[in-house]
Amino acid sequence: MSINPLYSQFPMPPEVPIWDANKVSLTLHKITDDVYAVIPVTAETETTKGIPQATTAGFIIGEKGVVLIETMLSKRLYDQLYTLVKGVTQKPILYAINTSDHGDHCFGNYLLPDPTLIIQNEYGQKNLANNYQSIKQFMVMLFGKDRGIEESELRAADIIVPKDQKMVINMGKDLKIELMNTGTAQSPADLFVYVRTNTKNILWAGNAFIAESPTIPWLFDGFFLEPVANLNKMYNLLGANDVVVPGHGRITDKEGIKFTVDYVNTLKEHMERAIKRGLTLEQTLEATPMKEFDKGYVLFHWLHYNFNLPTAYREIKKMSMEPVGLNP
């Protein structure tokens, strides 16, 4: 988590925990013979109702072993994920990928088998190394005490993917995994996982694409313009038949994540107009409810008014005040 808030001043969601790690059950979804997604049992029916879902995960089976995507928030959830993997294959877990430095994606790292190599975005590796206890406190604040968060211990990444770089893992069986660090898509720690197979391509989108409509982005890491650019970039990369595993929802496709892209593009347009008109942040908040995107997501008002809109306003306003360079 790239933010280190003063907790007493941090706007709280309407209900804590946002989802309860002590109650989540995970289920297996076979995408191809060697590619599996793992999602909460409730995701299939609750995502489109606007109910926040726990973290998704997955794994890819290669000739020599397994690549695991995410290690979850707690031992209880990690154990479920590990059991699902071992129910399909006894091959060793060679690599574990964290798509984010948020604890629900990586706090289970300490439970991985010793030989497993952990892969993270470069920023995420540094942030976890420097701020692990603060990140744990933040996760407890949003997801509750006694959910297995307190027990997590830092296990450092073995491999990092620098910004604007990608890493390719050749799994054999005509399976290739591309790990793309495009920069900030939600936070600077994002890592996209794009799996290419003979029959279809699959994207694990992490927190960049939380879920399909009515879910909106969680832009509380303090960035807006770079996420807008990267969300559009990833959307344009996808083919119409590609499979998308969002960070916190049911399996979807390119059309399913368009709601997120439309939301950030529309928010950007509103902020540019408001700043051009000279509106203050308070006036802009009142003038920009974006009701066309308020379709029942439980966290819409918390995210839109406390984080997404203010972040967009401040960043675009700052950019508008910077002097424009003149050509000699």
C-alpha positions as CSV (number, residue, x, y, z in Angstrom):
1,M,0.0,0.0,0.0
2,S,1.7,3.2,-1.1
3,I,-0.3,5.4,1.3
4,N,0.5,5.7,5.0
5,P,-2.6,7.4,6.3
6,L,-3.2,9.0,9.6
7,Y,-5.7,6.3,10.6
8,S,-7.9,8.7,12.7
9,Q,-8.5,10.8,9.6
10,F,-9.0,8.1,7.0
11,P,-12.6,7.9,5.8
12,M,-13.9,4.5,6.8
13,P,-16.1,2.4,4.5
14,P,-19.8,1.9,5.4
15,E,-19.1,-1.5,7.0
16,V,-16.0,-3.2,8.4
17,P,-14.8,-5.7,7.5
18,I,-15.3,-4.9,3.8
19,W,-15.5,-8.7,3.4
20,D,-14.9,-11.2,6.2
21,A,-11.8,-13.4,5.7
22,N,-13.1,-15.8,8.3
23,K,-16.2,-16.6,6.2
24,V,-14.9,-16.7,2.7
25,S,-14.9,-20.0,0.8
26,L,-12.9,-20.3,-2.4
27,T,-13.8,-22.4,-5.5
28,L,-12.0,-23.7,-8.5
29,H,-12.8,-22.6,-12.1
30,K,-11.1,-24.5,-14.9
31,I,-10.3,-22.2,-17.8
32,T,-8.1,-24.6,-19.8
33,D,-6.5,-28.0,-19.0
34,D,-3.6,-26.2,-17.4
35,V,-5.0,-22.8,-16.4
36,Y,-7.3,-22.4,-13.3
37,A,-8.9,-19.4,-11.6
38,V,-9.8,-19.5,-7.9
39,I,-12.6,-17.1,-6.8
40,P,-14.9,-16.7,-3.9
41,V,-17.9,-19.0,-4.0
42,T,-20.2,-15.9,-3.7
43,A,-18.6,-14.0,-6.6
44,E,-20.7,-15.6,-9.3
45,T,-24.0,-14.4,-7.8
46,E,-23.0,-11.3,-5.8
47,T,-20.6,-9.4,-8.1
48,T,-23.3,-7.8,-10.2
49,K,-25.3,-7.0,-7.1
50,G,-22.6,-4.7,-5.9
51,I,-21.5,-6.7,-3.0
52,P,-17.7,-6.5,-2.4
53,Q,-15.9,-9.8,-2.9
54,A,-12.7,-11.3,-1.5
55,T,-9.6,-11.6,-3.5
56,T,-9.3,-13.9,-6.6
57,A,-6.3,-16.0,-7.4
58,G,-5.3,-18.8,-9.8
59,F,-2.5,-21.1,-11.0
60,I,-0.9,-22.3,-14.2
61,I,0.5,-25.9,-14.6
62,G,3.6,-26.2,-16.7
63,E,5.8,-29.1,-17.6
64,K,8.0,-28.8,-14.5
65,G,5.7,-27.1,-12.0
66,V,3.1,-24.6,-11.1
67,V,2.9,-20.8,-11.1
68,L,0.6,-19.5,-8.3
69,I,-1.1,-16.2,-8.6
70,E,-1.7,-14.5,-5.3
71,T,-1.2,-15.9,-1.8
72,M,-4.2,-14.3,-0.1
73,L,-4.8,-12.4,3.1
74,S,-4.6,-15.1,5.8
75,K,-3.5,-18.6,6.5
76,R,-7.2,-19.8,6.3
77,L,-7.5,-18.5,2.8
78,Y,-4.0,-19.6,1.7
79,D,-4.7,-23.1,2.9
80,Q,-7.9,-23.2,0.8
81,L,-5.9,-22.0,-2.2
82,Y,-3.1,-24.5,-1.6
83,T,-5.6,-27.4,-1.2
84,L,-7.3,-26.5,-4.5
85,V,-4.0,-26.5,-6.3
86,K,-3.0,-29.9,-4.8
87,G,-6.4,-31.3,-5.8
88,V,-5.4,-30.8,-9.4
89,T,-1.7,-31.4,-9.5
90,Q,1.1,-32.7,-7.3
91,K,3.8,-30.7,-9.2
92,P,5.7,-28.2,-7.1
93,I,4.9,-24.5,-6.9
94,L,7.9,-23.0,-8.6
95,Y,6.8,-19.4,-8.6
96,A,4.2,-17.3,-6.7
97,I,3.2,-13.9,-8.2
98,N,1.7,-11.0,-6.2
99,T,-0.2,-8.6,-8.4
100,S,-0.2,-6.0,-5.6
101,D,1.4,-5.1,-2.3
102,H,-2.0,-4.9,-0.7
103,G,-2.1,-7.6,2.0
104,D,-5.0,-9.6,0.6
105,H,-2.8,-10.4,-2.4
106,C,0.5,-11.2,-0.6
107,F,0.2,-11.8,3.2
108,G,0.3,-15.5,2.6
109,N,3.8,-15.4,1.2
110,Y,5.3,-16.6,4.5
111,L,3.4,-19.9,4.1
112,L,4.8,-20.8,0.7
113,P,7.1,-23.8,0.4
114,D,10.8,-22.8,0.9
115,P,11.9,-23.5,-2.7
116,T,9.1,-21.3,-4.2
117,L,10.3,-18.1,-5.7
118,I,8.2,-14.9,-5.2
119,I,7.8,-12.4,-8.0
120,Q,6.7,-8.8,-7.4
121,N,6.6,-5.5,-9.0
122,E,9.8,-3.5,-8.0
123,Y,7.9,-0.8,-6.1
124,G,5.8,-3.4,-4.3
125,Q,9.0,-5.3,-3.2
126,K,10.5,-2.1,-1.7
127,N,7.2,-0.9,-0.1
128,L,6.6,-4.3,1.6
129,A,10.2,-4.4,2.8
130,N,10.0,-0.9,4.3
131,N,6.4,-0.6,5.5
132,Y,5.1,-4.1,6.3
133,Q,3.8,-3.4,9.8
134,S,2.0,-0.2,8.6
135,I,0.4,-2.2,5.7
136,K,-0.7,-4.8,8.2
137,Q,-2.3,-2.1,10.4
138,F,-4.1,-0.6,7.4
139,M,-5.4,-4.0,6.4
140,V,-6.7,-4.7,9.9
141,M,-8.5,-1.3,9.9
142,L,-10.4,-2.2,6.7
143,F,-10.8,-6.0,7.1
144,G,-11.0,-6.4,10.9
145,K,-9.0,-7.9,13.8
146,D,-8.6,-11.6,14.3
147,R,-8.8,-12.4,10.6
148,G,-5.3,-13.9,10.4
149,I,-3.7,-10.6,9.3
150,E,-1.7,-10.1,12.5
151,E,0.1,-13.4,12.1
152,S,1.6,-12.6,8.7
153,E,5.3,-12.2,8.4
154,L,7.3,-10.5,5.7
155,R,8.8,-12.9,3.1
156,A,10.8,-10.9,0.6
157,A,10.5,-11.3,-3.1
158,D,13.1,-13.2,-5.0
159,I,12.5,-11.7,-8.4
160,I,11.3,-8.2,-9.3
161,V,9.9,-6.7,-12.4
162,P,10.9,-3.1,-12.9
163,K,8.6,-0.3,-14.1
164,D,7.8,-0.4,-17.8
165,Q,9.3,-3.8,-18.1
166,K,7.9,-7.3,-18.5
167,M,9.1,-10.8,-17.7
168,V,8.1,-13.9,-19.6
169,I,7.9,-17.4,-18.1
170,N,7.9,-20.2,-20.6
171,M,6.0,-23.0,-18.9
172,G,6.3,-25.5,-21.8
173,K,3.1,-27.0,-23.3
174,D,2.8,-23.9,-25.5
175,L,2.1,-21.9,-22.3
176,K,3.7,-18.5,-21.8
177,I,3.1,-16.1,-18.9
178,E,3.8,-12.4,-19.4
179,L,4.2,-10.4,-16.2
180,M,3.8,-6.7,-17.1
181,N,4.7,-3.8,-14.9
182,T,3.1,-0.9,-16.7
183,G,3.4,1.5,-13.8
184,T,0.5,2.6,-11.7
185,A,-2.9,1.1,-12.6
186,Q,-4.3,1.3,-9.1
187,S,-1.1,1.6,-7.1
188,P,2.6,1.7,-8.1
189,A,2.8,-2.0,-7.1
190,D,0.5,-3.4,-9.8
191,L,1.6,-6.4,-11.8
192,F,-0.5,-7.7,-14.6
193,V,-0.4,-11.5,-15.4
194,Y,-1.2,-12.3,-19.0
195,V,-1.3,-16.0,-20.0
196,R,-1.1,-17.0,-23.6
197,T,-2.3,-20.4,-24.6
198,N,-3.1,-22.1,-28.0
199,T,-6.8,-21.6,-27.4
200,K,-7.3,-18.4,-25.5
201,N,-5.6,-15.7,-23.5
202,I,-6.2,-15.0,-19.8
203,L,-5.5,-11.8,-17.9
204,W,-5.3,-11.7,-14.1
205,A,-5.9,-8.0,-13.6
206,G,-5.4,-7.6,-9.9
207,N,-6.7,-4.4,-8.3
208,A,-6.5,-2.5,-11.5
209,F,-9.9,-4.0,-12.5
210,I,-11.7,-4.8,-9.2
211,A,-14.8,-6.3,-10.8
212,E,-17.4,-5.6,-13.5
213,S,-20.4,-3.3,-13.1
214,P,-21.5,-1.9,-10.7
215,T,-18.0,-1.9,-9.1
216,I,-15.8,1.2,-9.6
217,P,-12.0,1.5,-9.1
218,W,-10.4,1.8,-5.7
219,L,-8.1,4.8,-6.3
220,F,-7.1,5.4,-2.7
221,D,-3.4,5.2,-3.3
222,G,-3.3,8.8,-4.5
223,F,-2.9,8.4,-8.3
224,F,-5.3,9.1,-11.1
225,L,-3.8,10.1,-14.5
226,E,-1.3,7.2,-14.8
227,P,-4.1,4.7,-13.8
228,V,-6.3,6.2,-16.5
229,A,-3.6,5.7,-19.1
230,N,-2.8,2.2,-18.0
231,L,-6.4,1.0,-17.7
232,N,-7.0,2.1,-21.2
233,K,-3.8,0.5,-22.4
234,M,-4.7,-2.9,-20.8
235,Y,-8.3,-2.7,-22.1
236,N,-7.0,-2.1,-25.7
237,L,-4.5,-5.0,-25.3
238,L,-7.3,-7.5,-24.7
239,G,-9.1,-9.4,-27.4
240,A,-12.9,-9.8,-27.4
241,N,-12.6,-13.5,-26.5
242,D,-9.9,-13.1,-23.8
243,V,-10.8,-14.2,-20.3
244,V,-10.4,-11.7,-17.5
245,V,-9.9,-12.6,-13.9
246,P,-10.5,-9.4,-12.0
247,G,-9.1,-8.7,-8.6
248,H,-12.3,-9.1,-6.6
249,G,-15.1,-10.5,-8.7
250,R,-16.4,-13.2,-11.0
251,I,-14.6,-14.2,-14.2
252,T,-15.4,-11.9,-17.0
253,D,-14.1,-10.6,-20.4
254,K,-13.1,-7.4,-22.1
255,E,-16.7,-6.1,-22.2
256,G,-17.0,-6.8,-18.5
257,I,-14.2,-4.4,-17.6
258,K,-15.4,-1.6,-19.9
259,F,-17.4,-0.1,-17.0
260,T,-14.2,0.6,-15.1
261,V,-12.6,2.2,-18.2
262,D,-15.7,4.3,-18.9
263,Y,-15.8,5.5,-15.3
264,V,-12.2,6.8,-15.1
265,N,-12.5,8.4,-18.6
266,T,-15.7,10.1,-17.7
267,L,-14.3,11.2,-14.3
268,K,-11.3,12.7,-16.1
269,E,-13.5,14.7,-18.4
270,H,-15.6,16.0,-15.6
271,M,-12.6,17.1,-13.6
272,E,-11.0,18.9,-16.6
273,R,-14.3,20.8,-17.2
274,A,-14.7,21.7,-13.5
275,I,-11.1,23.0,-13.2
276,K,-11.5,25.0,-16.4
277,R,-14.6,26.6,-14.9
278,G,-12.7,27.4,-11.7
279,L,-14.7,25.2,-9.4
280,T,-13.3,24.4,-6.0
281,L,-13.0,20.7,-4.9
282,E,-16.1,21.2,-2.7
283,Q,-18.1,22.6,-5.6
284,T,-16.9,19.8,-7.8
285,L,-17.9,17.1,-5.4
286,E,-21.4,18.6,-5.3
287,A,-21.6,19.0,-9.0
288,T,-20.3,15.5,-10.0
289,P,-22.4,12.7,-8.6
290,M,-21.9,10.6,-11.8
291,K,-25.2,8.9,-11.2
292,E,-24.9,6.9,-14.4
293,F,-22.2,4.9,-12.6
294,D,-23.9,4.7,-9.2
295,K,-25.7,1.4,-9.9
296,G,-25.7,-0.2,-6.5
297,Y,-22.1,-0.8,-5.6
298,V,-22.0,-0.9,-1.8
299,L,-18.8,1.2,-1.7
300,F,-19.6,3.7,-4.5
301,H,-20.1,6.7,-2.3
302,W,-17.1,5.9,-0.1
303,L,-14.8,5.5,-3.0
304,H,-16.1,8.2,-5.4
305,Y,-16.4,11.1,-2.9
306,N,-13.5,10.3,-0.6
307,F,-10.9,9.1,-3.0
308,N,-11.5,8.8,-6.7
309,L,-12.9,12.2,-7.4
310,P,-10.6,14.2,-5.0
311,T,-7.6,12.4,-6.3
312,A,-8.5,13.1,-9.9
313,Y,-9.3,16.8,-9.1
314,R,-6.0,17.4,-7.3
315,E,-3.8,15.7,-9.9
316,I,-5.5,17.4,-12.9
317,K,-5.5,20.8,-11.1
318,K,-1.8,20.4,-10.3
319,M,-1.0,19.5,-13.9
320,S,-3.1,22.5,-15.2
321,M,-1.0,24.9,-13.0
322,E,2.4,23.6,-14.2
323,P,4.1,26.0,-16.7
324,V,4.1,24.8,-20.3
325,G,7.6,24.6,-21.8
326,L,8.3,26.8,-24.8
327,N,10.1,25.7,-27.9
328,P,13.2,27.9,-28.6
